[in-house]
Amino acid sequence: MQPGLNRAVPMGILGFLLGALIVVILRGLQSLDPLWETGPGLVLAVFMGAGFFVYGMGAFDPKMNVHGEPDEATPAAPDGPFTILSGYMWKITTAIIILFVVVFGIATIPSGPVLRSVHQADGAAEAVGMVPVQLPFGGPTVEVSQLTIFAVFVVWMLLSLFAAAAAVGLLIRYLSTGAKNPEGTNIPWRVLIFVGILASLLGLPLLFPTFVFPTPALMPFVVVPLLALTIAYKSRFWLLLLVLSLLLPLLVSEIQLSDTVYWLNIAVLAFFLLLPVSLLKRIIPRPIWNKFASINWSAEISGILNGIVHILRGVPPFLGQR
């Protein structure tokens, strides 16, 4: 995906906002009041916006500075998945920016096509309100315009969309590569477990600030270790504990943890999952390590999934359906 306006427009706006943010930070470090001053703020913001814009146009890309006709003997390599994804994200971002500018322009037209849904008779559709917002990490409370909050929400929406699309794309590419070459595609179990644990644990305090968690939310961290022990040791004891653990949500509706215990557990899990294998082998007893290392987890999990599929296929005949 070649650089162009689709990338230059969002980059120019990003550079302008970054320059304005730098001015606010520098004035704040010097205890200047007010934090935002139009004169120096616009100078730095405009220069950085222009620099980011020409960067988005490809001014600093050597591939864009080629003169003459390209060499036909060396065809260009096809774009990779990440390049294609980033290209489409720039297009989506540019389209959203243009849409917002058009909507904002229509809203500022005097007596334009607006719908007044406020209880004040003189409510202005183009007005931007100010709301108090507390800065993170125990910072002070500042007045922030609702337009700024809306812009931050849009940026977060685009970034989260890009991250989710990249994760799905990488997963599909990995699975398709594994289907073509099963022997040459290794599954990074430790990485998958680490990402899965952090992705699920770090978001729970946002949903449950009092650290009172519904039991089903914590069930994967009860079931997965018992399932691994059942596969490793093929023991009825671990299988019985696994079955009994499935009844835990019926017996205990919620689990309360202190914030210290919660974050300590995350730190311990992260430590063991990120620890190099050479050091991990010295901590875990050799019989246990050899037992788990000898398991073909891909085959075991595939067998479990196939068993579940066969059970589900047998349900309709059991219920008398065809």
Secondary structure, DSSP 8 states (H G I E B T S, - for coil): ---SHHHHHHHHHHHHHHHHHHHHHHHHHTT-SSS--HHHHHHHHHHHHHHHHHHHTTTT-GGGG--S---TTS------HHHHHHHHHHHHHHHHHHHHHHHHHHHTSTT-S----SSSTT--TT---EEEEE-TTT--EEEEEHHHHHHHHHHHHHHHHHHHHHHHHHHHHHHHHHHH-STT----HHHHHHHHHHHHHTTHHHH-TTSEEEHHHHTHHHHHHHHHHHHHH--HHHHHHHHHHTTHHHH-SEEE--HHHHHHHHHHHHHHHHS-HHHHHHHS-HHHHHHHHT--HHHHHHHHHHHHHHHHHHHHHHTT--
